[in-house]
Amino acid sequence: MSGKIIILDEFTSNQIAAGEVVERPASVLKELIENSIDAGADRIEIEIKNGGIGYIKVSDNGKGIEQEDIPMAFERHGTSKIRQISDLSNITTMGFRGEALPSIASVSNVTLTTRTSENEYAVKAVFEALQLKSITKAARAPGTTVEVRNLFFNTPARYKFLKGDIQETRYCTDIVLRLALANTHAAFIMICNNEEVIRTNGDSELINSIYGVYGRDIANDIIKVNAQSEGFSVSGYIGKPFASRGNRQHQSLFVNNRYVKYPELNISIERAYETRIMKGKFPFYVLKLDIPAQNLDVNVHPAKTEVKISNISDIFGKLNFIIKEALDKEQEVFVPSSIKPTYIKSEEKKEEKNTIIDFNDQLSKFSEEVHQIQQNSNIFNEQKTEYKEQTKDNAVNTGKFDKENIIKNEYDIKPYKIAGQIFNTYIIIDKNEYIYIVDQHAAHEKMVYELLKKDYENRTVISQQIMVPIEVVITSTEMQFISQNSEFIRRVGFDYSEFGKNSILIREIPSTINECDIKDAFKAMLDDMQNERKDKVHTALYSLACKAAVKANKKLDEKQMQYIFENLMKLDNPFTCPHGRPTMIKMTKYDFDKFFKRIV
Amino acid sequence: MNFICTRKKLQEAVNSVSKAISNNPIMPVLGNIYIKVKDSQIIFRGYDLEIGIEHVEDAEVKEEGEVLVNSRLFSDIVRSLGEEEVEIFTEENKLVIISGNAIFNIRWLDTAAFPKLPDVEKDNKVTIKTEYLKNMIRNTIFSVSTNEQRLILTGALFESEENCFKMITLDSFRMSIRKEYILGNEELFKFVIPGKTLNELLKLITNDDEEIRIYYESTQVMFEFGNCKFISKLLQGDYFNYKAIIPKEFITKIEVNVNEFREIIERNMLVSDDGRKAPLILEINENILTANTQGEAGNVTETLYIKKEGKDMRIGFNAKYLLDAIKSINEEKVRISFMGETNACILTPQNSDEFLYLILPVRIAS
């Protein structure tokens, strides 16, 4: 039986620049798991202790290593995965450099137990700092187990730079979960300090892996993406806008099944979420890109988390479009996940009665109070007040909403009834079995923004002339800024002329915003544009819309509410304002029935 | 306090004064109606610090006195009563209201906390028929500015000019001027009344066939009519020099039938009322006026035969501004004068100069 492993010729090995492979326990895990995958394993068990510094074990059910190949595997550039440099352009395996095992073994104590299916017994090899100490027979099912102990015991400099156990554990988990997502055909089980933290079932269904890795909550809030385009295809899942997170931890991008960091692609995806999520929030996604191997260079860095794509600018635009389209298809009303009903204590009520002496005062506020008692305190107050009678059954108190009640793409909004306005800020829409609570400012703002944007893009702005030119006093820097952007400002719908050194006269305004304080709006637009480098158009239109929109704390009559609601619902994406806050939330009759314990 | 009065009179009084009582008063005491019984009269007052209303009714007075009662409750009670006479008297801390077999006991408060209505000197006076004043207000109130940034424009200018009583309102996009030739030569006045005051005044005037006396000072004004006195603050500051913006020369003049034109505008608004405010585009070609709106939901085109002087032209407007103006003209024909596609146009009735509406166009993206 001939060995599978050869030593790369010198030319080839020099082509592959040497680099740092083993940086921390997580990189050890990555190399080992990738080896398992390359060995055709469909079940990989990972165990770490002390953040992987003390102990790492990776066992698989792959094809194993022949006994005579073992010493070779621990030689630098010992690999079975490629034969010559031309193979690099058609890499299908995770590893190819032949650096992993020797690098790991040189800074730790490695025990390798392996058996191929042809052999009747396993072989156990013990290495200490790359020195083979012993080879013995052992018992094992076909596959390979690599145990790594005392990482960096002989390189104190490296050791010093490791973070604490907890942090290292996080790095390890992170790398495992990404590999698990990349390799849905393999079942992953990860045990940290004797506790199972990740389990995927390896049935090749990405959604099941996401469920296994991130848990049920996120698995309910994702949208499937599957698209083919010239030069690449993409599949996977993206998070719904309101399921976004405070950092980018929950973003995984795989190119040809390899977890990579590719800032351009990341920007392309995040841009698609613009106006749907708030600033400082990042979307969830697990996306797999398939790119023909000839357009891809994976040999950028030894850790292989960086790749180069030759037709990146093409993919950038197309990917952005694909994500946008997926988001458009799956629009939803934001459903608050954890509103807890607070019940009014009877003592509180009594107290109120006693303190109110002024008869008139009470009367004049009567209707408001009724409102507040009915609407406000019960449902919207997130502060928990103690129940007067604590029910024994705790399950009743959670008041959590069922995600199943989310409705999708409800463009056909009629029939509905405007139930009223509360706090002079929110419009309540009664629609049969559920209610919408619409933020009047966010909703109107969204509507105006979309109108402005449409007119801007189609160059169909209508400018209303104004009787008395509005003088806006500005600084000379602002004046410069205005001259630089004069074409843009005119395209939005303003017409102005310079009026002395430090002021301009506005003579025409976009007719969409003719009911707001123009001076205020114009200045806000200037300020925001100057502060924003990336997307001036969006920023400018947004600040105009914000100023033009009806404010919170303003009483609206029914016609105005109807106008806002109906025009909002005509939009393509009515459910988030231009900065991603929800414009409305939804609650069902069922929720209310639960609050009032009609349903327990 | 003790008096007997008909329900009708009570109802009228309560209706009047409650217009000066806000549902959400700044001070709780302002949520009350002030009732004073003296000689053979009952005086009702409501005051929200901006406007104040005093209403006087006759009654059979048994005992004089004054109380404050909660406006909403008292109004509701009065409204609910039958047509019988109503007897109202105080009994310790209760106000007793008896009508038919119904007996209400409600609380009353001492009047000391209720602010006094301002006194308005009767030195300066203008008199006008209620009907005229109402029409003048109706024909101009829509173009009062809603933008609080220039507070003075949220009111209407009342001005005398020779023997003519003028009312002017303007926001940033249009102006309304209304005149009535009713004055002698001796009255000279110029003051700005808040738009809100005029809206309330409109509701308050129920009899078209009486005189209304307007007394004005530098900071306040009082309208006296029927059983009512209506007092309001005036807006302070210089009003906009409106005469300067009225163009004198025109390149196109047309005459159209008011009703036909109004209907055309209304039909055009059916497709423009979608938030974007698609403009109504008027195209004047020989003696044909073409009105067209390209809305989000659809479009509409309509033609009308007109009388024309001057050049052909094409101009766009916010349809609502045109409609507000045209609705106020109750003659058969309106004359519309244009100064060019990006200049103001003027609407006047064919046969009088009592109305003048100036509207600025929108620039139509080409």
Interface residues (C-beta under 8 A of the other chain):
Chain A: D358 F359 N360 D361 L363 S364 M447 V448 L451 K454 D455 R459 T460 V461 I462 S463 Q464 Q465 I466 M467 V468 I470 D495 E508 S511 T512 N514 E515 C516 D517 I518 K519 D520 Y563 N567 K570
Chain B: N23 N24 P25 P28 V29 G31 N32 L68 N70 R72 L73 R107 L109 T146 N147 Q149 L170 D171 S172 F173 R174 M175 F240 I245 D274 G275 R276 K277 A278 P279 G316 N318 T342 A344 L358 L360 P361 V362 R363 I364 A365
